[in-house]
Amino acid sequence: MSLTTPALLFPAISLLLLAYTNRFLVLAQLIRKLADEEKTHHEEVATRQIELLHRRVVLTQRMQVAGVLSFLLCTLSMFALYLHQDMPGVVLFGASLISLSLSLIFSLWEVLISTNALNVQLEALRRPKP
């Protein structure tokens, strides 16, 4: 394996981390908005949304940690390969790919919860107003 193989992951991981950061910022905005609405009136929908948002924040944290770990392991892999330490470089690269895969799994899980949260909101909109 050459030094360029792990280097190919750098742009992908960087873009992934940027996307995760954007997701986190959107979650923060949603939580702040929901907190403001909760102050004025307490609803069952808001309670369900808060629980889903909490789960999404935890998953976003996990996917960011796994993404950063993937980036770090990829960097260490390149460093090992630079020092002509082929076996540690390959192992670190493999660990980087596993960490990246975990990050993507957490991301998928968060998307599924996000979809569920939207369905909760849609259910509330469909209910007739008293």
N, CA, C and O atoms as a Tinker XYZ file with bonds, in Angstrom:
   520  protein
     1  N      0.850000   -1.168000    0.000000    73     2
     2  CA     0.000000    0.000000    0.000000    64     1     3
     3  C      0.899000    1.235000    0.000000    63     2     4     5
     4  O      1.898000    1.292000    0.717000    81     3
     5  N      0.528000    2.214000   -0.810000    73     3     6
     6  CA     1.348000    3.426000   -0.891000    64     5     7
     7  C      0.782000    4.510000    0.008000    63     6     8     9
     8  O     -0.313000    4.379000    0.554000    81     7
     9  N      1.536000    5.568000    0.149000    73     7    10
    10  CA     1.144000    6.698000    0.978000    64     9    11
    11  C     -0.104000    7.389000    0.436000    63    10    12    13
    12  O     -0.848000    8.010000    1.196000    81    11
    13  N     -0.333000    7.287000   -0.850000    73    11    14
    14  CA    -1.481000    7.979000   -1.454000    64    13    15
    15  C     -2.818000    7.308000   -1.142000    63    14    16    17
    16  O     -3.862000    7.958000   -1.199000    81    15
    17  N     -2.796000    6.018000   -0.813000    73    15    18
    18  CA    -4.062000    5.320000   -0.548000    64    17    19
    19  C     -4.814000    5.948000    0.625000    63    18    20    21
    20  O     -5.975000    6.320000    0.455000    81    19
    21  N     -4.200000    6.085000    1.820000    73    19    22
    22  CA    -4.951000    6.748000    2.893000    64    21    23
    23  C     -5.205000    8.225000    2.610000    63    22    24    25
    24  O     -6.182000    8.792000    3.098000    81    23
    25  N     -4.334000    8.847000    1.829000    73    23    26
    26  CA    -4.516000   10.269000    1.511000    64    25    27
    27  C     -5.797000   10.494000    0.710000    63    26    28    29
    28  O     -6.362000   11.587000    0.735000    81    27
    29  N     -6.251000    9.472000    0.008000    73    27    30
    30  CA    -7.489000    9.604000   -0.761000    64    29    31
    31  C     -8.700000    9.818000    0.145000    63    30    32    33
    32  O     -9.695000   10.397000   -0.290000    81    31
    33  N     -8.633000    9.362000    1.395000    73    31    34
    34  CA    -9.752000    9.525000    2.317000    64    33    35
    35  C     -9.855000   10.940000    2.881000    63    34    36    37
    36  O    -10.926000   11.335000    3.343000    81    35
    37  N     -8.780000   11.701000    2.855000    73    35    38
    38  CA    -8.777000   13.021000    3.490000    64    37    39
    39  C     -9.916000   13.920000    3.010000    63    38    40    41
    40  O    -10.642000   14.458000    3.846000    81    39
    41  N    -10.104000   14.105000    1.715000    73    39    42
    42  CA   -11.200000   14.990000    1.297000    64    41    43
    43  C    -12.571000   14.448000    1.700000    63    42    44    45
    44  O    -13.455000   15.214000    2.085000    81    43
    45  N    -12.746000   13.141000    1.612000    73    43    46
    46  CA   -14.040000   12.551000    1.958000    64    45    47
    47  C    -14.341000   12.739000    3.441000    63    46    48    49
    48  O    -15.454000   13.114000    3.808000    81    47
    49  N    -13.363000   12.481000    4.281000    73    47    50
    50  CA   -13.578000   12.614000    5.720000    64    49    51
    51  C    -13.806000   14.077000    6.082000    63    50    52    53
    52  O    -14.655000   14.383000    6.918000    81    51
    53  N    -13.065000   14.968000    5.469000    73    51    54
    54  CA   -13.242000   16.402000    5.744000    64    53    55
    55  C    -14.651000   16.862000    5.392000    63    54    56    57
    56  O    -15.282000   17.583000    6.165000    81    55
    57  N    -15.141000   16.452000    4.239000    73    55    58
    58  CA   -16.500000   16.822000    3.839000    64    57    59
    59  C    -17.540000   16.199000    4.756000    63    58    60    61
    60  O    -18.552000   16.822000    5.075000    81    59
    61  N    -17.288000   14.977000    5.173000    73    59    62
    62  CA   -18.199000   14.299000    6.083000    64    61    63
    63  C    -18.276000   15.038000    7.417000    63    62    64    65
    64  O    -19.364000   15.224000    7.962000    81    63
    65  N    -17.139000   15.455000    7.939000    73    63    66
    66  CA   -17.123000   16.194000    9.198000    64    65    67
    67  C    -17.837000   17.539000    9.059000    63    66    68    69
    68  O    -18.510000   17.987000    9.987000    81    67
    69  N    -17.692000   18.169000    7.919000    73    67    70
    70  CA   -18.406000   19.423000    7.666000    64    69    71
    71  C    -19.922000   19.190000    7.663000    63    70    72    73
    72  O    -20.681000   19.970000    8.237000    81    71
    73  N    -20.341000   18.121000    7.018000    73    71    74
    74  CA   -21.772000   17.788000    6.994000    64    73    75
    75  C    -22.276000   17.492000    8.407000    63    74    76    77
    76  O    -23.382000   17.898000    8.765000    81    75
    77  N    -21.486000   16.797000    9.204000    73    75    78
    78  CA   -21.877000   16.493000   10.580000    64    77    79
    79  C    -21.987000   17.762000   11.413000    63    78    80    81
    80  O    -22.889000   17.892000   12.240000    81    79
    81  N    -21.078000   18.688000   11.197000    73    79    82
    82  CA   -21.125000   19.953000   11.928000    64    81    83
    83  C    -22.388000   20.721000   11.560000    63    82    84    85
    84  O    -23.040000   21.300000   12.428000    81    83
    85  N    -22.735000   20.727000   10.280000    73    83    86
    86  CA   -23.963000   21.394000    9.851000    64    85    87
    87  C    -25.184000   20.752000   10.495000    63    86    88    89
    88  O    -26.107000   21.450000   10.915000    81    87
    89  N    -25.193000   19.424000   10.572000    73    87    90
    90  CA   -26.291000   18.725000   11.229000    64    89    91
    91  C    -26.402000   19.135000   12.686000    63    90    92    93
    92  O    -27.496000   19.372000   13.199000    81    91
    93  N    -25.258000   19.216000   13.343000    73    91    94
    94  CA   -25.245000   19.596000   14.752000    64    93    95
    95  C    -25.811000   21.002000   14.937000    63    94    96    97
    96  O    -26.585000   21.242000   15.864000    81    95
    97  N    -25.433000   21.924000   14.067000    73    95    98
    98  CA   -25.935000   23.292000   14.168000    64    97    99
    99  C    -27.448000   23.349000   13.965000    63    98   100   101
   100  O    -28.137000   24.107000   14.648000    81    99
   101  N    -27.963000   22.556000   13.037000    73    99   102
   102  CA   -29.405000   22.506000   12.811000    64   101   103
   103  C    -30.103000   21.940000   14.046000    63   102   104   105
   104  O    -31.150000   22.440000   14.458000    81   103
   105  N    -29.519000   20.896000   14.632000    73   103   106
   106  CA   -30.096000   20.331000   15.856000    64   105   107
   107  C    -30.131000   21.368000   16.974000    63   106   108   109
   108  O    -31.121000   21.476000   17.697000    81   107
   109  N    -29.062000   22.117000   17.110000    73   107   110
   110  CA   -29.007000   23.149000   18.148000    64   109   111
   111  C    -30.103000   24.188000   17.935000    63   110   112   113
   112  O    -30.743000   24.618000   18.894000    81   111
   113  N    -30.323000   24.594000   16.687000    73   111   114
   114  CA   -31.384000   25.552000   16.386000    64   113   115
   115  C    -32.757000   24.981000   16.722000    63   114   116   117
   116  O    -33.600000   25.670000   17.296000    81   115
   117  N    -32.978000   23.715000   16.359000    73   115   118
   118  CA   -34.262000   23.072000   16.655000    64   117   119
   119  C    -34.504000   22.999000   18.157000    63   118   120   121
   120  O    -35.613000   23.255000   18.626000    81   119
   121  N    -33.475000   22.654000   18.900000    73   119   122
   122  CA   -33.623000   22.540000   20.355000    64   121   123
   123  C    -33.946000   23.896000   20.965000    63   122   124   125
   124  O    -34.812000   23.999000   21.835000    81   123
   125  N    -33.255000   24.935000   20.513000    73   123   126
   126  CA   -33.534000   26.278000   21.036000    64   125   127
   127  C    -34.955000   26.726000   20.704000    63   126   128   129
   128  O    -35.640000   27.308000   21.546000    81   127
   129  N    -35.395000   26.452000   19.478000    73   127   130
   130  CA   -36.755000   26.819000   19.065000    64   129   131
   131  C    -37.786000   26.057000   19.888000    63   130   132   133
   132  O    -38.775000   26.632000   20.342000    81   131
   133  N    -37.551000   24.769000   20.077000    73   131   134
   134  CA   -38.478000   23.946000   20.848000    64   133   135
   135  C    -38.518000   24.390000   22.302000    63   134   136   137
   136  O    -39.577000   24.365000   22.930000    81   135
   137  N    -37.382000   24.793000   22.839000    73   135   138
   138  CA   -37.325000   25.275000   24.222000    64   137   139
   139  C    -38.148000   26.550000   24.372000    63   138   140   141
   140  O    -38.831000   26.735000   25.379000    81   139
   141  N    -38.085000   27.423000   23.380000    73   139   142
   142  CA   -38.888000   28.645000   23.414000    64   141   143
   143  C    -40.382000   28.324000   23.356000    63   142   144   145
   144  O    -41.180000   28.915000   24.083000    81   143
   145  N    -40.750000   27.386000   22.488000    73   143   146
   146  CA   -42.158000   26.994000   22.373000    64   145   147
   147  C    -42.633000   26.320000   23.653000    63   146   148   149
   148  O    -43.779000   26.506000   24.063000    81   147
   149  N    -41.781000   25.555000   24.273000    73   147   150
   150  CA   -42.130000   24.824000   25.498000    64   149   151
   151  C    -42.438000   25.799000   26.637000    63   150   152   153
   152  O    -43.259000   25.503000   27.505000    81   151
   153  N    -41.782000   26.953000   26.631000    73   151   154
   154  CA   -42.022000   27.946000   27.681000    64   153   155
   155  C    -43.448000   28.498000   27.602000    63   154   156   157
   156  O    -44.068000   28.787000   28.625000    81   155
   157  N    -43.953000   28.639000   26.392000    73   155   158
   158  CA   -45.283000   29.230000   26.226000    64   157   159
   159  C    -46.405000   28.216000   26.455000    63   158   160   161
   160  O    -47.422000   28.544000   27.065000    81   159
   161  N    -46.222000   26.987000   25.967000    73   159   162
   162  CA   -47.258000   25.968000   26.182000    64   161   163
   163  C    -46.634000   24.578000   26.068000    63   162   164   165
   164  O    -45.819000   24.303000   25.187000    81   163
   165  N    -47.042000   23.731000   26.977000    73   163   166
   166  CA   -46.512000   22.367000   27.045000    64   165   167
   167  C    -47.433000   21.441000   26.246000    63   166   168   169
   168  O    -48.641000   21.393000   26.480000    81   167
   169  N    -46.848000   20.719000   25.314000    73   167   170
   170  CA   -47.642000   19.799000   24.500000    64   169   171
   171  C    -46.978000   18.436000   24.456000    63   170   172   173
   172  O    -45.771000   18.299000   24.660000    81   171
   173  N    -47.799000   17.432000   24.183000    73   171   174
   174  CA   -47.290000   16.067000   24.070000    64   173   175
   175  C    -46.328000   15.946000   22.882000    63   174   176   177
   176  O    -45.342000   15.213000   22.959000    81   175
   177  N    -46.605000   16.649000   21.802000    73   175   178
   178  CA   -45.741000   16.610000   20.620000    64   177   179
   179  C    -44.355000   17.148000   20.962000    63   178   180   181
   180  O    -43.343000   16.585000   20.545000    81   179
   181  N    -44.317000   18.231000   21.718000    73   179   182
   182  CA   -43.030000   18.809000   22.111000    64   181   183
   183  C    -42.236000   17.831000   22.965000    63   182   184   185
   184  O    -41.020000   17.719000   22.810000    81   183
   185  N    -42.906000   17.127000   23.859000    73   183   186
   186  CA   -42.234000   16.147000   24.701000    64   185   187
   187  C    -41.625000   15.036000   23.854000    63   186   188   189
   188  O    -40.484000   14.632000   24.080000    81   187
   189  N    -42.377000   14.550000   22.892000    73   187   190
   190  CA   -41.852000   13.507000   21.995000    64   189   191
   191  C    -40.681000   14.033000   21.167000    63   190   192   193
   192  O    -39.689000   13.334000   20.960000    81   191
   193  N    -40.810000   15.265000   20.700000    73   191   194
   194  CA   -39.743000   15.869000   19.897000    64   193   195
   195  C    -38.471000   16.033000   20.722000    63   194   196   197
   196  O    -37.369000   15.805000   20.224000    81   195
   197  N    -38.627000   16.428000   21.980000    73   195   198
   198  CA   -37.458000   16.614000   22.846000    64   197   199
   199  C    -36.713000   15.299000   23.015000    63   198   200   201
   200  O    -35.484000   15.274000   22.960000    81   199
   201  N    -37.435000   14.213000   23.219000    73   199   202
   202  CA   -36.785000   12.905000   23.361000    64   201   203
   203  C    -36.051000   12.504000   22.080000    63   202   204   205
   204  O    -34.929000   12.001000   22.131000    81   203
   205  N    -36.691000   12.729000   20.938000    73   203   206
   206  CA   -36.046000   12.409000   19.660000    64   205   207
   207  C    -34.829000   13.295000   19.420000    63   206   208   209
   208  O    -33.815000   12.826000   18.903000    81   207
   209  N    -34.916000   14.552000   19.784000    73   207   210
   210  CA   -33.776000   15.459000   19.627000    64   209   211
   211  C    -32.613000   15.030000   20.514000    63   210   212   213
   212  O    -31.453000   15.104000   20.109000    81   211
   213  N    -32.933000   14.583000   21.724000    73   211   214
   214  CA   -31.864000   14.104000   22.618000    64   213   215
   215  C    -31.138000   12.910000   21.989000    63   214   216   217
   216  O    -29.909000   12.852000   22.001000    81   215
   217  N    -31.888000   11.978000   21.451000    73   215   218
   218  CA   -31.271000   10.812000   20.803000    64   217   219
   219  C    -30.430000   11.229000   19.601000    63   218   220   221
   220  O    -29.361000   10.669000   19.359000    81   219
   221  N    -30.918000   12.213000   18.851000    73   219   222
   222  CA   -30.171000   12.687000   17.685000    64   221   223
   223  C    -28.874000   13.372000   18.092000    63   222   224   225
   224  O    -27.849000   13.210000   17.430000    81   223
   225  N    -28.917000   14.139000   19.184000    73   223   226
   226  CA   -27.697000   14.806000   19.658000    64   225   227
   227  C    -26.654000   13.766000   20.058000    63   226   228   229
   228  O    -25.477000   13.907000   19.726000    81   227
   229  N    -27.080000   12.726000   20.766000    73   227   230
   230  CA   -26.151000   11.658000   21.174000    64   229   231
   231  C    -25.549000   10.985000   19.941000    63   230   232   233
   232  O    -24.342000   10.756000   19.883000    81   231
   233  N    -26.381000   10.675000   18.970000    73   231   234
   234  CA   -25.873000   10.034000   17.745000    64   233   235
   235  C    -24.955000   10.964000   16.959000    63   234   236   237
   236  O    -23.952000   10.518000   16.402000    81   235
   237  N    -25.287000   12.245000   16.909000    73   235   238
   238  CA   -24.430000   13.199000   16.207000    64   237   239
   239  C    -23.066000   13.276000   16.883000    63   238   240   241
   240  O    -22.035000   13.344000   16.213000    81   239
   241  N    -23.066000   13.264000   18.205000    73   239   242
   242  CA   -21.801000   13.259000   18.930000    64   241   243
   243  C    -20.988000   12.007000   18.581000    63   242   244   245
   244  O    -19.785000   12.097000   18.333000    81   243
   245  N    -21.633000   10.860000   18.564000    73   243   246
   246  CA   -20.930000    9.613000   18.253000    64   245   247
   247  C    -20.397000    9.604000   16.825000    63   246   248   249
   248  O    -19.283000    9.142000   16.579000    81   247
   249  N    -21.186000   10.112000   15.885000    73   247   250
   250  CA   -20.701000   10.095000   14.503000    64   249   251
   251  C    -19.570000   11.087000   14.312000    63   250   252   253
   252  O    -18.675000   10.846000   13.502000    81   251
   253  N    -19.588000   12.202000   15.040000    73   251   254
   254  CA   -18.479000   13.144000   14.957000    64   253   255
   255  C    -17.218000   12.552000   15.579000    63   254   256   257
   256  O    -16.130000   12.693000   15.021000    81   255
   257  N    -17.352000   11.895000   16.717000    73   255   258
   258  CA   -16.195000   11.268000   17.361000    64   257   259
   259  C    -15.605000   10.197000   16.445000    63   258   260   261
   260  O    -14.389000   10.136000   16.265000    81   259
   261  N    -16.455000    9.358000   15.868000    73   259   262
   262  CA   -15.966000    8.309000   14.968000    64   261   263
   263  C    -15.321000    8.910000   13.718000    63   262   264   265
   264  O    -14.320000    8.388000   13.227000    81   263
   265  N    -15.886000    9.998000   13.201000    73   263   266
   266  CA   -15.312000   10.661000   12.030000    64   265   267
   267  C    -13.949000   11.268000   12.326000    63   266   268   269
   268  O    -13.019000   11.133000   11.531000    81   267
   269  N    -13.829000   11.935000   13.468000    73   267   270
   270  CA   -12.544000   12.518000   13.850000    64   269   271
   271  C    -11.520000   11.415000   14.108000    63   270   272   273
   272  O    -10.359000   11.538000   13.718000    81   271
   273  N    -11.949000   10.338000   14.766000    73   271   274
   274  CA   -11.047000    9.204000   15.007000    64   273   275
   275  C    -10.578000    8.599000   13.682000    63   274   276   277
   276  O     -9.415000    8.219000   13.545000    81   275
   277  N    -11.479000    8.514000   12.718000    73   275   278
   278  CA   -11.111000    8.009000   11.403000    64   277   279
   279  C    -10.052000    8.894000   10.759000    63   278   280   281
   280  O     -9.081000    8.405000   10.181000    81   279
   281  N    -10.253000   10.196000   10.866000    73   279   282
   282  CA    -9.300000   11.163000   10.315000    64   281   283
   283  C     -7.935000   11.011000   10.993000    63   282   284   285
   284  O     -6.903000   10.997000   10.322000    81   283
   285  N     -7.935000   10.898000   12.315000    73   283   286
   286  CA    -6.695000   10.740000   13.068000    64   285   287
   287  C     -5.983000    9.432000   12.695000    63   286   288   289
   288  O     -4.773000    9.425000   12.469000    81   287
   289  N     -6.731000    8.340000   12.632000    73   287   290
   290  CA    -6.130000    7.053000   12.275000    64   289   291
   291  C     -5.583000    7.066000   10.846000    63   290   292   293
   292  O     -4.547000    6.464000   10.564000    81   291
   293  N     -6.282000    7.751000    9.961000    73   291   294
   294  CA    -5.813000    7.879000    8.581000    64   293   295
   295  C     -4.499000    8.659000    8.539000    63   294   296   297
   296  O     -3.579000    8.309000    7.799000    81   295
   297  N     -4.426000    9.716000    9.338000    73   295   298
   298  CA    -3.195000   10.503000    9.414000    64   297   299
   299  C     -2.045000    9.667000    9.969000    63   298   300   301
   300  O     -0.932000    9.703000    9.443000    81   299
   301  N     -2.319000    8.918000   11.031000    73   299   302
   302  CA    -1.291000    8.048000   11.609000    64   301   303
   303  C     -0.867000    6.962000   10.626000    63   302   304   305
   304  O      0.302000    6.579000   10.586000    81   303
   305  N     -1.802000    6.473000    9.843000    73   303   306
   306  CA    -1.486000    5.489000    8.809000    64   305   307
   307  C     -0.526000    6.075000    7.784000    63   306   308   309
   308  O      0.450000    5.432000    7.396000    81   307
   309  N     -0.806000    7.290000    7.351000    73   307   310
   310  CA     0.079000    7.942000    6.389000    64   309   311
   311  C      1.462000    8.168000    6.994000    63   310   312   313
   312  O      2.476000    8.013000    6.313000    81   311
   313  N      1.501000    8.534000    8.275000    73   311   314
   314  CA     2.781000    8.756000    8.935000    64   313   315
   315  C      3.575000    7.454000    9.025000    63   314   316   317
   316  O      4.782000    7.437000    8.785000    81   315
   317  N      2.891000    6.373000    9.371000    73   315   318
   318  CA     3.564000    5.072000    9.445000    64   317   319
   319  C      4.090000    4.661000    8.067000    63   318   320   321
   320  O      5.209000    4.162000    7.951000    81   319
   321  N      3.294000    4.868000    7.043000    73   319   322
   322  CA     3.742000    4.530000    5.691000    64   321   323
   323  C      4.902000    5.420000    5.260000    63   322   324   325
   324  O      5.809000    4.967000    4.562000    81   323
   325  N      4.876000    6.671000    5.669000    73   323   326
   326  CA     5.975000    7.597000    5.383000    64   325   327
   327  C      7.277000    7.099000    6.016000    63   326   328   329
   328  O      8.357000    7.252000    5.445000    81   327
   329  N      7.156000    6.503000    7.201000    73   327   330
   330  CA     8.328000    5.948000    7.895000    64   329   331
   331  C      8.663000    4.531000    7.428000    63   330   332   333
   332  O      9.508000    3.860000    8.021000    81   331
   333  N      7.998000    4.082000    6.362000    73   331   334
   334  CA     8.196000    2.754000    5.779000    64   333   335
   335  C      7.835000    1.641000    6.750000    63   334   336   337
   336  O      8.429000    0.562000    6.724000    81   335
   337  N      6.867000    1.910000    7.598000    73   335   338
   338  CA     6.311000    0.913000    8.508000    64   337   339
   339  C      5.013000    0.397000    7.881000    63   338   340   341
   340  O      3.914000    0.815000    8.246000    81   339
   341  N      5.177000   -0.524000    6.927000    73   339   342
   342  CA     4.036000   -0.945000    6.119000    64   341   343
   343  C      2.925000   -1.620000    6.926000    63   342   344   345
   344  O      1.754000   -1.272000    6.773000    81   343
   345  N      3.280000   -2.576000    7.780000    73   343   346
   346  CA     2.240000   -3.305000    8.512000    64   345   347
   347  C      1.459000   -2.391000    9.456000    63   346   348   349
   348  O      0.229000   -2.422000    9.430000    81   347
   349  N      2.126000   -1.570000   10.302000    73   347   350
   350  CA     1.337000   -0.640000   11.123000    64   349   351
   351  C      0.505000    0.330000   10.271000    63   350   352   353
   352  O     -0.613000    0.682000   10.645000    81   351
   353  N      1.044000    0.753000    9.142000    73   351   354
   354  CA     0.304000    1.652000    8.261000    64   353   355
   355  C     -0.962000    1.013000    7.729000    63   354   356   357
   356  O     -2.012000    1.653000    7.670000    81   355
   357  N     -0.863000   -0.251000    7.340000    73   355   358
   358  CA    -2.039000   -0.970000    6.818000    64   357   359
   359  C     -3.066000   -1.188000    7.924000    63   358   360   361
   360  O     -4.266000   -1.029000    7.703000    81   359
   361  N     -2.592000   -1.555000    9.119000    73   359   362
   362  CA    -3.499000   -1.783000   10.249000    64   361   363
   363  C     -4.209000   -0.486000   10.633000    63   362   364   365
   364  O     -5.419000   -0.482000   10.860000    81   363
   365  N     -3.468000    0.600000   10.706000    73   363   366
   366  CA    -4.073000    1.897000   11.039000    64   365   367
   367  C     -5.075000    2.333000    9.971000    63   366   368   369
   368  O     -6.119000    2.905000   10.286000    81   367
   369  N     -4.756000    2.062000    8.721000    73   367   370
   370  CA    -5.684000    2.403000    7.645000    64   369   371
   371  C     -6.964000    1.574000    7.766000    63   370   372   373
   372  O     -8.065000    2.093000    7.585000    81   371
   373  N     -6.814000    0.287000    8.072000    73   371   374
   374  CA    -7.991000   -0.567000    8.285000    64   373   375
   375  C     -8.839000   -0.073000    9.440000    63   374   376   377
   376  O    -10.067000   -0.060000    9.354000    81   375
   377  N     -8.180000    0.340000   10.535000    73   375   378
   378  CA    -8.910000    0.884000   11.678000    64   377   379
   379  C     -9.614000    2.190000   11.301000    63   378   380   381
   380  O    -10.718000    2.466000   11.772000    81   379
   381  N     -8.974000    2.979000   10.456000    73   379   382
   382  CA    -9.580000    4.212000    9.984000    64   381   383
   383  C    -10.850000    3.919000    9.182000    63   382   384   385
   384  O    -11.859000    4.607000    9.339000    81   383
   385  N    -10.798000    2.905000    8.330000    73   383   386
   386  CA   -11.977000    2.532000    7.541000    64   385   387
   387  C    -13.107000    2.020000    8.434000    63   386   388   389
   388  O    -14.279000    2.308000    8.190000    81   387
   389  N    -12.749000    1.262000    9.463000    73   387   390
   390  CA   -13.768000    0.765000   10.397000    64   389   391
   391  C    -14.414000    1.934000   11.134000    63   390   392   393
   392  O    -15.635000    1.981000   11.286000    81   391
   393  N    -13.598000    2.868000   11.586000    73   391   394
   394  CA   -14.124000    4.040000   12.286000    64   393   395
   395  C    -15.012000    4.877000   11.362000    63   394   396   397
   396  O    -16.050000    5.386000   11.783000    81   395
   397  N    -14.600000    5.013000   10.116000    73   395   398
   398  CA   -15.414000    5.743000    9.143000    64   397   399
   399  C    -16.748000    5.032000    8.921000    63   398   400   401
   400  O    -17.793000    5.674000    8.817000    81   399
   401  N    -16.703000    3.713000    8.851000    73   399   402
   402  CA   -17.938000    2.938000    8.684000    64   401   403
   403  C    -18.869000    3.120000    9.873000    63   402   404   405
   404  O    -20.078000    3.270000    9.695000    81   403
   405  N    -18.318000    3.109000   11.088000    73   403   406
   406  CA   -19.134000    3.352000   12.286000    64   405   407
   407  C    -19.772000    4.733000   12.230000    63   406   408   409
   408  O    -20.942000    4.904000   12.572000    81   407
   409  N    -19.001000    5.701000   11.802000    73   407   410
   410  CA   -19.515000    7.056000   11.678000    64   409   411
   411  C    -20.700000    7.094000   10.712000    63   410   412   413
   412  O    -21.703000    7.755000   10.980000    81   411
   413  N    -20.582000    6.399000    9.612000    73   411   414
   414  CA   -21.669000    6.364000    8.625000    64   413   415
   415  C    -22.896000    5.631000    9.163000    63   414   416   417
   416  O    -24.028000    6.013000    8.866000    81   415
   417  N    -22.675000    4.587000    9.948000    73   415   418
   418  CA   -23.802000    3.860000   10.557000    64   417   419
   419  C    -24.536000    4.764000   11.540000    63   418   420   421
   420  O    -25.766000    4.803000   11.553000    81   419
   421  N    -23.771000    5.499000   12.373000    73   419   422
   422  CA   -24.405000    6.450000   13.290000    64   421   423
   423  C    -25.171000    7.512000   12.517000    63   422   424   425
   424  O    -26.254000    7.927000   12.930000    81   423
   425  N    -24.615000    7.947000   11.404000    73   423   426
   426  CA   -25.275000    8.943000   10.571000    64   425   427
   427  C    -26.602000    8.409000   10.026000    63   426   428   429
   428  O    -27.617000    9.105000   10.044000    81   427
   429  N    -26.582000    7.180000    9.547000    73   427   430
   430  CA   -27.812000    6.560000    9.038000    64   429   431
   431  C    -28.857000    6.449000   10.139000    63   430   432   433
   432  O    -30.033000    6.738000    9.913000    81   431
   433  N    -28.441000    6.039000   11.313000    73   431   434
   434  CA   -29.336000    5.913000   12.459000    64   433   435
   435  C    -29.956000    7.273000   12.801000    63   434   436   437
   436  O    -31.151000    7.368000   13.078000    81   435
   437  N    -29.128000    8.318000   12.776000    73   435   438
   438  CA   -29.624000    9.662000   13.071000    64   437   439
   439  C    -30.630000   10.121000   12.018000    63   438   440   441
   440  O    -31.617000   10.778000   12.350000    81   439
   441  N    -30.389000    9.784000   10.764000    73   439   442
   442  CA   -31.328000   10.145000    9.693000    64   441   443
   443  C    -32.673000    9.451000    9.910000    63   442   444   445
   444  O    -33.727000   10.049000    9.696000    81   443
   445  N    -32.632000    8.198000   10.331000    73   443   446
   446  CA   -33.882000    7.468000   10.590000    64   445   447
   447  C    -34.667000    8.105000   11.741000    63   446   448   449
   448  O    -35.891000    8.217000   11.675000    81   447
   449  N    -33.966000    8.517000   12.783000    73   447   450
   450  CA   -34.636000    9.190000   13.902000    64   449   451
   451  C    -35.177000   10.540000   13.456000    63   450   452   453
   452  O    -36.272000   10.937000   13.858000    81   451
   453  N    -34.419000   11.243000   12.633000    73   451   454
   454  CA   -34.849000   12.533000   12.111000    64   453   455
   455  C    -36.145000   12.382000   11.313000    63   454   456   457
   456  O    -37.056000   13.202000   11.427000    81   455
   457  N    -36.211000   11.344000   10.523000    73   455   458
   458  CA   -37.422000   11.076000    9.747000    64   457   459
   459  C    -38.597000   10.789000   10.673000    63   458   460   461
   460  O    -39.713000   11.251000   10.435000    81   459
   461  N    -38.339000   10.029000   11.723000    73   459   462
   462  CA   -39.374000    9.741000   12.708000    64   461   463
   463  C    -39.860000   11.032000   13.373000    63   462   464   465
   464  O    -41.057000   11.201000   13.607000    81   463
   465  N    -38.929000   11.940000   13.674000    73   463   466
   466  CA   -39.296000   13.213000   14.284000    64   465   467
   467  C    -40.190000   14.033000   13.351000    63   466   468   469
   468  O    -41.136000   14.682000   13.796000    81   467
   469  N    -39.886000   13.997000   12.077000    73   467   470
   470  CA   -40.734000   14.712000   11.111000    64   469   471
   471  C    -42.130000   14.094000   11.051000    63   470   472   473
   472  O    -43.123000   14.810000   10.919000    81   471
   473  N    -42.205000   12.777000   11.147000    73   471   474
   474  CA   -43.508000   12.109000   11.153000    64   473   475
   475  C    -44.322000   12.482000   12.389000    63   474   476   477
   476  O    -45.543000   12.618000   12.309000    81   475
   477  N    -43.653000   12.647000   13.532000    73   475   478
   478  CA   -44.343000   13.086000   14.748000    64   477   479
   479  C    -44.958000   14.462000   14.509000    63   478   480   481
   480  O    -46.107000   14.708000   14.876000    81   479
   481  N    -44.194000   15.346000   13.899000    73   479   482
   482  CA   -44.692000   16.697000   13.620000    64   481   483
   483  C    -45.843000   16.658000   12.621000    63   482   484   485
   484  O    -46.825000   17.384000   12.781000    81   483
   485  N    -45.734000   15.825000   11.604000    73   483   486
   486  CA   -46.813000   15.710000   10.617000    64   485   487
   487  C    -48.090000   15.168000   11.241000    63   486   488   489
   488  O    -49.185000   15.616000   10.903000    81   487
   489  N    -47.955000   14.202000   12.156000    73   487   490
   490  CA   -49.119000   13.671000   12.856000    64   489   491
   491  C    -49.828000   14.781000   13.622000    63   490   492   493
   492  O    -51.056000   14.856000   13.642000    81   491
   493  N    -49.036000   15.637000   14.249000    73   491   494
   494  CA   -49.632000   16.742000   15.029000    64   493   495
   495  C    -50.360000   17.715000   14.099000    63   494   496   497
   496  O    -51.405000   18.254000   14.464000    81   495
   497  N    -49.823000   17.937000   12.920000    73   495   498
   498  CA   -50.485000   18.856000   11.979000    64   497   499
   499  C    -51.777000   18.261000   11.413000    63   498   500   501
   500  O    -52.707000   18.997000   11.083000    81   499
   501  N    -51.836000   16.961000   11.303000    73   499   502
   502  CA   -53.027000   16.310000   10.753000    64   501   503
   503  C    -54.192000   16.301000   11.743000    63   502   504   505
   504  O    -55.351000   16.249000   11.332000    81   503
   505  N    -53.897000   16.351000   13.032000    73   503   506
   506  CA   -54.946000   16.319000   14.043000    64   505   507
   507  C    -55.809000   17.567000   13.937000    63   506   508   509
   508  O    -55.309000   18.678000   13.760000    81   507
   509  N    -57.127000   17.356000   14.049000    73   507   510
   510  CA   -58.022000   18.536000   13.988000    64   509   511
   511  C    -57.816000   19.407000   15.230000    63   510   512   513
   512  O    -57.624000   18.907000   16.339000    81   511
   513  N    -57.862000   20.701000   15.013000    73   511   514
   514  CA   -57.712000   21.679000   16.101000    64   513   515
   515  C    -59.054000   21.811000   16.830000    63   514   516   517
   516  O    -60.106000   21.847000   16.193000    81   515
   517  N    -59.014000   21.883000   18.164000    73   515   518
   518  CA   -60.282000   22.032000   18.916000    64   517   519
   519  C    -60.855000   23.417000   18.783000    63   518   520
   520  O    -61.909000   23.706000   19.349000    81   519
